[in-house]
Amino acid sequence: MFENLTDRLGKVVQNIKGQGRLTEDNISDALREVRKALLEADVALPVIKDFIEQVKQRAIGEDVLQSLTPGQVFVKIVHEELIHVMGDVCETLDLATKPPAVILMAGLQGAGKTTSAAKLAKYLKEREKKQVMVASCDVYRPAAIEQLKILANEVEVDFFESDASQDPVKIAKNAVKQAKKTFADVLIIDTAGRLHIDDDMMGEIKKLHSVTKPVETLFVVDSMTGQDAANTAKAFHEALPLTGVVLTKADGDARGGAALSIRNITGKPIKFVGVGEQISALEPFYPDRVASRILGMGDVLSLVEEVERKVDQQQAEKLAKKLSKGKGFDLVDFKEQLLQISNLGGVNSLMDKLPGMAQVPQKVKDQVDDKEMNKLVAIINSMTIKERKFPGIIKGSRKKRIANGSGTQVQDVNRLLKQFNQMQKVMKKMGKGGGMKKMMRGMQGRFPQGMPF
């Protein structure tokens, strides 16, 4: 997420930290590079102008110029101003109303409204413990209603039945009535999008807003459209009383222009960010954590929260007990670790949250491929139970059979076994005592090229 901006700002940060003392000249040089980085990230010009001016005013103050660590103070200022641009604090949904609390999803076609509605339903059900119903008022896009129905079944929330022959406003009215009857806490209404803003679309969504009286009207926008996302959000805000923004496809956005522009242009906070195709890939938007990631400082808090939510704690404890009793780490355990990483969004998602990744060369990052994990799991799945438990028996003919069964080559099987042997040694050290510190020491320099860890 925002790789290009992180790379550019990372270089500025490293350069300024290396200065023995800061002067107005080298601060101006640094800000010139920051301005270039923000322009390349497609941040709106008014936002860039205000940001640079605020940083400059604070940076040329005595606190920086007379500090013993001026470079670090300068970085702190940039960090704080990035947070301010994106909204200072995480603003959550305001659902404090008589149930059902209605959430209206608005936005252009292709922005990801329907998927975001399902992701939000899952988030509210699992993390806020709400009883959720979803309804589709999109009678124009083929299969839009069916798509939401399928997603609702997947996330196990109630779906209000409707069809394309019905009037969108009537669908919305009836959905509210049904949500009341079933004692739903939250009703999420998916609306129709268009390829561009037009009077008909705005007229319809105004009616939907009027009859449903939503507590939250969320504008869903594709982050990869850059500052255009902020301009479109502004147009919607002029027609509707928006309460917040859902920024989609942020995992594919290497620039970051939308995230840095929307709050300033619309005055409305980004409340959620979509960070992947998985139905669970929706996160609350924390300006401070995103600012840290942009500056290459990582986002350890989000990583810890994600691990606590998604890692199977019972499975982890089971493995820890197994290792402590001196029992070997086998390919069954290895596969489980691969699946746990996949459940956390893959290696690239984890790397995005780790501090210092901005300093890792791109060619090294490119060697880490989430597709490699799928290949490793396929190879293990092609083995017999005995082979998984006792990898030492996997020789010539067995390797050929496993490769054929997994659609890979014998050298891929050899590579997996080599990686497994190295991981086995690490786990053996961990089992003997010393815990995480010993494991991390064992890991240093051991991971082969392309290994997803």
C-alpha positions, -999 to 999 in steps of 0.1 A, spaced: 0 0 0 14 34 -11 48 18 -20 59 46 -44 52 73 -18 69 53 9 100 48 -12 103 85 -21 96 98 14 119 70 29 148 85 9 140 120 22 138 108 57 171 89 56 189 119 40 175 144 66 184 121 95 220 120 83 224 158 86 245 169 115 224 200 119 195 214 101 194 248 84 167 265 64 185 255 33 185 218 38 150 219 52 139 236 20 158 209 0 140 182 19 106 198 15 112 202 -22 116 164 -24 86 159 -2 66 181 -26 78 160 -56 68 128 -38 33 141 -31 28 153 -67 39 118 -80 14 103 -55 -14 123 -72 -22 142 -41 -45 173 -47 -25 205 -51 -43 225 -24 -35 196 1 2 196 -10 4 234 -6 -11 234 29 10 204 40 43 218 29 35 252 45 26 236 78 57 214 79 79 244 69 66 267 96 71 240 123 105 228 109 122 262 109 113 268 145 139 268 172 128 234 185 141 217 154 172 239 146 185 237 182 176 200 188 203 174 194 185 151 170 171 176 144 166 149 117 144 129 140 124 160 151 118 169 114 105 133 107 83 136 137 68 168 123 62 152 89 46 122 106 23 144 127 12 166 97 5 134 76 -18 123 104 -35 157 105 -41 157 67 -58 123 70 -80 133 99 -61 130 132 -81 102 147 -99 70 137 -136 80 134 -159 50 139 -195 44 128 -221 62 148 -248 35 154 -263 51 185 -299 52 174 -331 31 178 -325 -1 157 -322 -7 129 -293 18 123 -294 23 85 -261 26 66 -265 38 30 -237 29 6 -231 54 -23 -206 57 -51 -198 53 -87 -201 20 -106 -170 -2 -102 -159 14 -69 -167 -18 -50 -199 -8 -32 -215 -43 -32 -184 -60 -19 -178 -33 6 -214 -37 19 -207 -74 25 -173 -67 41 -188 -41 64 -216 -66 73 -190 -92 83 -170 -66 103 -201 -54 122 -213 -90 129 -179 -104 140 -162 -75 157 -191 -53 169 -214 -83 176 -243 -68 156 -272 -85 140 -270 -73 104 -293 -73 74 -282 -62 39 -305 -51 10 -298 -41 -26 -315 -13 -44 -294 -17 -75 -320 -27 -101 -299 -16 -131 -267 -36 -130 -272 -72 -141 -270 -97 -112 -262 -69 -87 -289 -82 -63 -278 -118 -67 -242 -108 -61 -251 -93 -27 -273 -123 -18 -244 -147 -25 -220 -125 -4 -246 -122 24 -248 -160 26 -210 -162 27 -207 -138 57 -239 -154 72 -260 -122 76 -297 -117 67 -305 -107 31 -337 -88 22 -351 -104 -10 -357 -80 -39 -356 -82 -77 -349 -59 -107 -385 -53 -115 -391 -34 -83 -388 3 -75 -356 11 -56 -373 34 -32 -400 7 -24 -373 -19 -19 -356 4 7 -388 12 25 -397 -25 28 -362 -34 38 -364 -10 68 -398 -26 78 -383 -61 76 -352 -51 96 -375 -38 123 -396 -70 123 -365 -92 126 -349 -70 153 -318 -63 132 -293 -39 148 -280 -26 115 -294 -25 79 -269 -19 51 -284 -7 19 -264 -11 -14 -274 15 -40 -270 17 -78 -238 33 -92 -232 49 -126 -201 53 -147 -203 90 -140 -222 115 -119 -256 123 -134 -288 139 -123 -309 107 -124 -286 89 -101 -283 118 -76 -321 122 -77 -327 85 -69 -302 84 -41 -316 115 -25 -350 98 -24 -334 67 -8 -317 89 18 -350 107 25 -371 75 31 -344 55 50 -330 83 72 -296 66 75 -273 73 105 -244 68 82 -241 76 45 -208 62 33 -192 72 0 -174 42 -15 -145 51 -38 -116 34 -56 -83 46 -41 -65 40 -74 -83 69 -90 -61 92 -70 -72 128 -64 -101 122 -87 -115 101 -59 -115 132 -37 -132 153 -64 -159 127 -69 -164 125 -32 -169 163 -31 -195 161 -58 -214 134 -38 -211 154 -6 -227 184 -23 -258 162 -31 -258 141 0 -250 146 37 -221 121 37 -208 110 71 -177 92 59 -157 74 31 -148 38 24 -116 37 4 -114 5 -16 -85 -13 -34 -59 3 -12 -37 -28 -14 -33 -21 -52 -27 17 -47 10 24 -49 5 62 -48 -18 72 -19 -32 104 -34 -68 96 -25 -60 88 12 -41 121 15 -67 143 -3 -102 132 6 -104 145 42 -91 180 32 -113 183 1 -146 169 15 -142 175 52 -154 139 57 -133 112 74 -121 79 58 -138 54 81 -128 21 64 -102 10 40 -104 -21 18 -70 -39 17 -76 -70 -4 -101 -92 -22 -108 -114 8 -142 -108 24 -124 -100 57 -101 -75 41 -117 -43 55 -100 -23 82 -109 8 102 -88 37 90 -63 49 115 -45 81 103 -16 76 127 -10 40 116 -12 48 79 11 78 83 36 54 100 34 30 71 38 58 46 71 68 63 83 32 64 78 29 102 55 -1 99 22 -7 117 29 -31 144 -4 -23 163 -25 -34 133 -3 -65 128 -8 -75 165 -45 -70 163 -47 -90 131 -28 -119 146 -50 -119 177 -81 -120 155 -71 -144 127 -44 -168 140 -59 -200 154 -47 -197 191 -56 -233 199 -35 -245 170 -6 -223 180 -7 -235 216 -9 -271 204 22 -266 183 40 -249 212 32 -279 235 43 -303 209 77 -286 205 82 -283 242 77 -320 246 105 -326 221 82 -339 194 93 -330 158 80 -303 136 66 -321 105 51 -311 72 16 -311 87 28 -283 110 46 -266 82 14 -265 61 -5 -251 90 19 -222 93 16 -214 56 -22 -214 59 -20 -191 90 1 -166 70 -23 -168 41 -52 -161 65 -33 -129 76 -34 -116 41 -2 -132 28 34 -123 31 32 -90 13 4 -78 37 26 -87 66 57 -70 51 36 -38 46 31 -36 84 67 -43 95 90 -14 104 120 -8 81 106 -24 50 112 9 30 149 2 33 146 -33 19 157 -34 -18 128 -39 -42 145 -69 -58 145 -86 -24 108 -78 -19 100 -91 -54 115 -125 -44 87 -129 -18 57 -141 -37 24 -151 -21 18 -174 -51 48 -194 -38 28 -203 -7 0 -218 -28 25 -239 -46 40 -252 -13 6 -261 1 -3 -279 -32 29 -300 -29 22 -309 7 -14 -318 -2 0 -343 -28 18 -362 -2 5 -392 18 -1 -389 55 30 -409 62 52 -387 40 39 -356 58 47 -371 92 81 -386 81 95 -363 53 128 -383 54 112 -411 34 106 -388 4 131 -400 -22 133 -402 -60 101 -420 -71 80 -404 -44 92 -369 -54 82 -376 -90 47 -387 -79 43 -357 -56 54 -333 -84 30 -348 -109 1 -347 -83 7 -311 -75 14 -299 -111 49 -288 -102 85 -300 -109 107 -322 -89 130 -293 -82 100 -275 -66 96 -305 -43 133 -304 -35 131 -267 -28 102 -272 -4 120 -300 15 151 -278 18 130 -249 32 112 -273 55 145 -286 69 157 -251 77 124 -243 94 126 -275 113 160 -265 127 145 -232 138 116 -248 155 139 -273 172 158 -245 188 126 -228 199 114 -261 215 146 -263 236 139 -230 253 147 -194 247 114 -189 229 110 -161 203 144 -145 208 162 -178 200 138 -184 171 145 -150 156 183 -156 159 179 -189 142 160 -173 114 186 -147 105 200 -153 71 184 -187 68 155 -180 45 162 -191 9 154 -170 -21 116 -167 -26 108 -182 7 75 -167 20 86 -159 56 
